[in-house]
């Protein structure tokens, strides 16, 4: 029930902001974690793992030429049964007539069948216009997890993954 309420509240915030946006980008992302390192309360180690593949659908809503917010819904194919809901502040800076720098920072929730993680994301992408309405985006991201909430087994920790590369094809509305 709490998971559904969280998703519903994020959706309400996103829908009301869409009407004020002057630039809306919707993208399908394929992302891969080529390496991961971190330490946790239980392991206290540094680790390098095999690549993880994820598929996300995200929206970036810009209110003026620079400031806005993003919403990201994703599925992790390696872990299976893991969905990600993220959102936060987005900033765009035009680099040329056909390329923009897009930065995003905000919280995320990784939802599993019996637990969920709370963390934060930082994304840095280059958006390159292919046509007037279609774009290609590539970049990197940093995912940080701070806590896992589960029945009878909640814990705080710090874990960080570098998401390299992030590639997406999207449409500009």
Secondary structure, 3 states (H helix, E strand, C coil): CHHHHHHHHHHHHHHHHHCCCCEEEEEEEEEEECEEEEECCCCCCCCCCCCEEEEEEEEEEECCCCEEEEEEEEEECCCCCEEEEEEEEEEEEECCCCEEEEEEEEEEEEECCCEEEEEEEEEEEEEEECCCCEEEEEEEEEEEEEEEEECCCCEEEEEEEEEEEEEEEEEEC
